[in-house]
Amino acid sequence: MTSAPAPGGPSPAPADIAATTPRTPADAISAEATSSPVPADTPKLRPPPPGFVDLHAALPGACFAVRYATADNFTGAPLPGYDLPGAWLRERPAAALARAQATLAPEGLTFLVYDAYRPARASLAMVEWAGRSGRRRLVDDGYIARRSGHNRGDTVDLTLARSGSCEPLDMGSPWDHFGPESHFSHQHASGAAMTHRRRLRRALQSAGFTPYDKEWWHFTFHDEGAVPLDVPYAP
């Protein structure tokens, strides 16, 4: 999940992750996604780094399903740096995301956030997994990156969901699916799925985010001065 290159800047690393096992169009999210605020019995997450905000606070009514903090991801284990299912972004991207979310409310929609800032150690663990599992081609083909826009805190993975229920809309392929079905304009995403992809993209682009054509869920807000960090989501 890489971001598109910033104007005048170098090309970024390729897309960094996609799931190996396709799920249903609803992606089995409704039962596990949570809407703000975080349940009271959840261990308290450390404050975000300076210049970052917690999306649970920045996006009231949004839904969250951070699978990298669980075994329910392509590696089969929680990723390093995800001791708790947090979702942070830098201040400017977070404010832009809130503006985008506001455009969806009249339609009874909100965002379902899969991943936001990602500790650098988690990206490295993805690359190591690819080597151990004989899936090195996923690095070569641009699905797993050694360095990601997520590490800078200005990139987010998300989809559209029904407000209240957190039921995700059909996008034609699951989040983090390795393959052309996840490309924005792939023929598999026809009818309602393509309509939903376009609605998601329109909401994010209107707030200043740049889409990534190989992953319909991946958007970057090129925040000047953003640098990679390795601060974990921890108690």
Backbone hydrogen bonds in HBPLUS format (Angstrom, degrees):
<---DONOR---> <-ACCEPTOR-->    atom                        ^
c    i                          cat <-CA-CA->   ^        H-A-AA   ^      H-
h    n   atom  resd res      DA  || num        DHA   H-A  angle D-A-AA Bond
n    s   type  num  typ     dist DA aas  dist angle  dist       angle   num
A0009-GLY N   A0006-ALA O   2.86 MM   3  5.14 164.5  1.88 133.1 135.0     1
A0019-ALA N   A0176-ASP O   1.08 MM 157  4.27  92.1  0.38  95.3 148.6     2
A0178-PHE N   A0019-ALA O   3.01 MM 159  5.73 149.1  2.11 149.4 143.0     3
A0027-ASP N   A0024-THR O   2.63 MM   3  4.81 144.8  1.75 107.6 120.3     4
A0029-ILE N   A0026-ALA O   3.42 MM   3  6.47 165.7  2.45 127.3 127.4     5
A0032-GLU N   A0029-ILE O   2.80 MM   3  5.37 134.6  2.01 118.7 132.1     6
A0033-ALA N   A0029-ILE O   2.74 MM   4  5.49 152.0  1.81 168.9 167.7     7
A0034-THR N   A0064-PHE O   2.91 MM  30  5.17 154.3  1.98 138.3 145.6     8
A0064-PHE N   A0034-THR O   2.60 MM  30  5.17 139.1  1.76 141.2 155.5     9
A0036-SER N   A0062-ALA O   3.03 MM  26  5.98 140.8  2.18 158.7 169.2    10
A0042-THR N   A0039-PRO O   3.12 MM   3  5.66 166.5  2.14 119.1 122.3    11
A0046-ARG N   A0234-ALA O   2.83 MM 188  5.86 160.9  1.87 162.3 160.8    12
A0052-PHE N   A0049-PRO O   3.03 MM   3  5.56 149.7  2.13 145.4 144.4    13
A0091-GLU N   A0051-GLY O   2.99 MM  40  5.91 145.2  2.11 158.4 151.9    14
A0053-VAL N   A0089-LEU O   2.76 MM  36  5.67 156.9  1.82 165.2 170.7    15
A0089-LEU N   A0053-VAL O   3.10 MM  36  5.67 153.8  2.17 154.3 162.5    16
A0057-ALA N   A0054-ASP O   3.03 MM   3  5.63 140.7  2.19 113.1 122.5    17
A0058-ALA N   A0054-ASP O   3.08 MM   4  6.34 155.9  2.14 144.0 151.6    18
A0055-LEU N   A0087-ALA O   2.86 MM  32  5.73 170.6  1.87 165.9 168.8    19
A0059-LEU N   A0055-LEU O   2.88 MM   4  5.52 144.9  2.01 140.2 144.3    20
A0062-ALA N   A0059-LEU O   3.01 MM   3  5.49 159.4  2.05 140.2 139.8    21
A0063-CYS N   A0111-PHE O   2.86 MM  48  6.11 170.2  1.87 161.5 164.0    22
A0113-VAL N   A0063-CYS O   2.80 MM  50  6.15 164.0  1.82 150.1 145.7    23
A0065-ALA N   A0113-VAL O   3.00 MM  48  6.25 162.3  2.03 162.2 160.3    24
A0069-ALA N   A0066-VAL O   3.26 MM   3  6.00 164.7  2.29 116.2 120.8    25
A0070-THR N   A0067-ARG O   2.87 MM   3  5.11 161.3  1.91 115.3 118.2    26
A0079-LEU N   A0068-TYR O   2.89 MM  11  5.51 165.5  1.91 157.4 161.5    27
A0076-GLY N   A0073-ASN O   2.95 MM   3  5.53 150.0  2.04 120.1 129.0    28
A0082-TYR N   A0079-LEU O   3.10 MM   3  5.78 153.0  2.17 145.7 146.1    29
A0233-TYR N   A0081-GLY O   2.72 MM 152  5.70 167.7  1.74 158.0 153.7    30
A0083-ASP N   A0233-TYR O   2.93 MM 150  5.65 125.8  2.23 154.7 163.9    31
A0084-LEU N   A0233-TYR O   3.20 MM 149  5.50 131.9  2.45 124.7 128.6    32
A0086-GLY N   A0084-LEU O   2.87 MM   2  5.75 131.4  2.11 111.4  96.3    33
A0117-TYR N   A0088-TRP O   2.81 MM  29  5.36 153.7  1.87 161.5 165.7    34
A0090-ARG N   A0153-GLY O   2.88 MM  63  5.41 165.2  1.90 154.9 150.1    35
A0094-ALA N   A0090-ARG O   2.99 MM   4  6.08 158.0  2.04 156.0 163.2    36
A0095-ALA N   A0091-GLU O   2.95 MM   4  6.17 156.6  2.01 151.2 157.1    37
A0096-ALA N   A0092-ARG O   2.98 MM   4  6.20 157.5  2.03 150.8 157.3    38
A0097-LEU N   A0093-PRO O   2.86 MM   4  6.06 148.7  1.95 145.0 153.8    39
A0098-ALA N   A0094-ALA O   3.02 MM   4  6.30 148.5  2.12 143.9 152.0    40
A0099-ARG N   A0095-ALA O   3.11 MM   4  6.44 148.9  2.21 142.8 150.8    41
A0100-ALA N   A0096-ALA O   3.01 MM   4  6.34 154.7  2.08 145.7 152.5    42
A0101-GLN N   A0097-LEU O   2.88 MM   4  6.15 155.4  1.94 147.5 154.3    43
A0102-ALA N   A0098-ALA O   3.08 MM   4  6.29 148.9  2.18 142.7 150.0    44
A0103-THR N   A0100-ALA O   3.15 MM   3  5.47 138.6  2.33 103.5 114.2    45
A0104-LEU N   A0101-GLN O   2.97 MM   3  5.36 151.5  2.05 110.6 119.5    46
A0107-GLU N   A0104-LEU O   2.89 MM   3  5.52 149.1  1.99 120.5 130.1    47
A0109-LEU N   A0104-LEU O   3.32 MM   5  5.19 163.6  2.35 133.1 131.1    48
A0108-GLY N   A0105-ALA O   2.94 MM   3  5.18 167.0  1.96 118.5 120.8    49
A0163-SER N   A0108-GLY O   3.01 MM  55  5.52 179.2  2.01 134.3 134.2    50
A0110-THR N   A0161-ALA O   2.90 MM  51  5.40 148.2  2.00 152.0 157.8    51
A0161-ALA N   A0110-THR O   2.98 MM  51  5.40 155.3  2.04 145.8 146.7    52
A0112-LEU N   A0159-THR O   2.94 MM  47  5.25 157.8  1.99 142.4 144.5    53
A0159-THR N   A0112-LEU O   2.97 MM  47  5.25 148.3  2.07 137.5 147.6    54
A0114-TYR N   A0157-ASP O   2.91 MM  43  5.41 160.1  1.95 139.3 145.0    55
A0115-ASP N   A0157-ASP O   3.37 MM  42  5.09 163.9  2.39 132.2 132.4    56
A0157-ASP N   A0115-ASP O   2.80 MM  42  5.09 168.7  1.82 155.4 155.1    57
A0118-ARG N   A0150-HIS O   2.94 MM  32  5.03 155.1  2.01 111.8 113.8    58
A0122-ALA N   A0119-PRO O   2.92 MM   3  5.52 140.6  2.07 115.3 125.7    59
A0120-ALA N   A0229-LEU O   3.09 MM 109  6.12 146.8  2.20 133.6 143.8    60
A0124-LEU N   A0120-ALA O   3.12 MM   4  6.46 160.4  2.16 154.8 160.1    61
A0125-ALA N   A0121-ARG O   2.99 MM   4  6.17 147.5  2.10 138.2 147.2    62
A0126-MET N   A0122-ALA O   3.07 MM   4  6.37 143.3  2.21 143.2 152.3    63
A0127-VAL N   A0123-SER O   3.24 MM   4  6.61 156.0  2.30 147.4 152.5    64
A0128-GLU N   A0124-LEU O   2.97 MM   4  6.27 160.3  2.01 150.5 156.2    65
A0129-TRP N   A0125-ALA O   2.89 MM   4  6.05 154.1  1.96 144.3 151.2    66
A0130-ALA N   A0126-MET O   3.05 MM   4  6.34 155.0  2.11 146.1 152.2    67
A0131-GLY N   A0127-VAL O   3.17 MM   4  6.53 153.7  2.24 148.5 154.6    68
A0132-ARG N   A0128-GLU O   2.98 MM   4  6.26 163.8  2.00 154.8 158.9    69
A0133-SER N   A0129-TRP O   2.91 MM   4  5.94 155.3  1.97 155.5 161.3    70
A0135-ARG N   A0130-ALA O   2.83 MM   5  4.66 142.7  1.97 151.7 154.5    71
A0134-GLY N   A0131-GLY O   3.47 MM   3  5.47 165.7  2.50 102.1 105.9    72
A0138-LEU N   A0135-ARG O   2.92 MM   3  5.77 158.5  1.96 125.6 131.2    73
A0139-VAL N   A0136-ARG O   2.96 MM   3  5.53 144.9  2.09 113.8 122.9    74
A0140-ASP N   A0136-ARG O   3.29 MM   4  6.73 160.2  2.33 146.5 151.5    75
A0141-ASP N   A0137-ARG O   2.63 MM   4  5.74 150.3  1.72 151.8 159.7    76
A0143-TYR N   A0138-LEU O   2.78 MM   5  5.17 154.3  1.85 166.3 171.1    77
A0144-ILE N   A0138-LEU O   3.08 MM   6  5.81 135.5  2.29 131.5 128.7    78
A0142-GLY N   A0139-VAL O   3.23 MM   3  5.34 157.5  2.28 102.4 109.2    79
A0151-ASN N   A0148-SER O   3.03 MM   3  5.46 140.9  2.19 107.1 116.5    80
A0152-ARG N   A0149-GLY O   3.03 MM   3  5.38 146.3  2.15 107.1 116.7    81
A0153-GLY N   A0150-HIS O   3.09 MM   3  5.27 147.1  2.20 103.7 113.3    82
A0229-LEU N   A0151-ASN O   3.01 MM  78  5.75 143.1  2.15 134.8 139.6    83
A0221-PHE N   A0154-ASP O   2.82 MM  67  5.35 172.6  1.82 169.7 171.1    84
A0156-VAL N   A0219-PHE O   2.91 MM  63  5.57 161.9  1.94 161.6 167.6    85
A0219-PHE N   A0156-VAL O   3.06 MM  63  5.57 162.4  2.09 160.2 165.8    86
A0158-LEU N   A0217-TRP O   3.05 MM  59  5.21 154.3  2.12 135.1 141.0    87
A0169-LEU N   A0160-LEU O   2.94 MM   9  5.79 161.3  1.98 144.5 145.1    88
A0162-ARG N   A0167-GLU O   2.82 MM   5  5.19 152.4  1.89 135.5 142.0    89
A0166-CYS N   A0162-ARG O   2.93 MM   4  5.18 145.8  2.05 161.8 159.2    90
A0182-SER N   A0179-GLY O   3.14 MM   3  6.06 166.0  2.16 124.6 128.1    91
A0183-HIS N   A0180-PRO O   2.92 MM   3  5.19 156.9  1.97 109.9 117.5    92
A0216-TRP N   A0182-SER O   3.22 MM  34  6.11 140.3  2.39 155.2 164.5    93
A0186-HIS N   A0183-HIS O   3.13 MM   3  5.34 171.5  2.14 117.4 119.2    94
A0184-PHE N   A0213-ASP O   2.69 MM  29  5.16 164.7  1.71 154.9 160.4    95
A0189-ALA N   A0186-HIS O   3.02 MM   3  5.78 152.2  2.10 121.0 127.3    96
A0195-THR N   A0191-GLY O   3.09 MM   4  6.37 157.2  2.14 150.3 157.5    97
A0196-HIS N   A0192-ALA O   2.87 MM   4  6.13 154.5  1.93 153.0 159.3    98
A0197-ARG N   A0193-ALA O   2.95 MM   4  6.23 154.7  2.01 146.6 153.8    99
A0198-ARG N   A0194-MET O   2.92 MM   4  6.11 160.9  1.96 150.6 155.3   100
A0199-ARG N   A0195-THR O   2.98 MM   4  6.20 149.9  2.07 142.0 150.6   101
A0200-LEU N   A0196-HIS O   2.97 MM   4  6.18 162.9  2.00 151.7 155.4   102
A0201-ARG N   A0197-ARG O   2.97 MM   4  6.16 167.3  1.99 150.3 154.1   103
A0202-ARG N   A0198-ARG O   2.83 MM   4  5.94 159.3  1.88 147.1 153.2   104
A0203-ALA N   A0199-ARG O   3.07 MM   4  6.23 161.0  2.10 148.2 152.5   105
A0204-LEU N   A0200-LEU O   3.13 MM   4  6.39 160.8  2.17 152.2 157.0   106
A0205-GLN N   A0201-ARG O   2.83 MM   4  5.94 170.5  1.84 158.8 162.0   107
A0206-SER N   A0202-ARG O   3.03 MM   4  6.00 154.7  2.10 143.4 149.9   108
A0207-ALA N   A0204-LEU O   3.05 MM   3  5.31 144.0  2.18 103.9 114.5   109
A0209-PHE N   A0204-LEU O   3.07 MM   5  5.33 163.7  2.10 141.2 136.6   110
A0208-GLY N   A0205-GLN O   3.01 MM   3  5.06 164.5  2.03 107.3 112.1   111
A0210-THR N   A0220-THR O   2.69 MM  10  5.13 160.4  1.72 143.1 149.0   112
A0220-THR N   A0210-THR O   2.94 MM  10  5.13 160.2  1.98 140.7 146.2   113
A0215-GLU N   A0212-TYR O   3.08 MM   3  5.71 158.9  2.13 120.9 127.3   114
A0218-HIS N   A0215-GLU O   3.21 MM   3  5.63 172.4  2.22 122.0 124.2   115
A0223-ASP N   A0221-PHE O   2.75 MM   2  5.79 107.6  2.28 121.8 106.0   116
A0226-ALA N   A0223-ASP O   3.07 MM   3  5.71 156.2  2.12 143.7 143.0   117
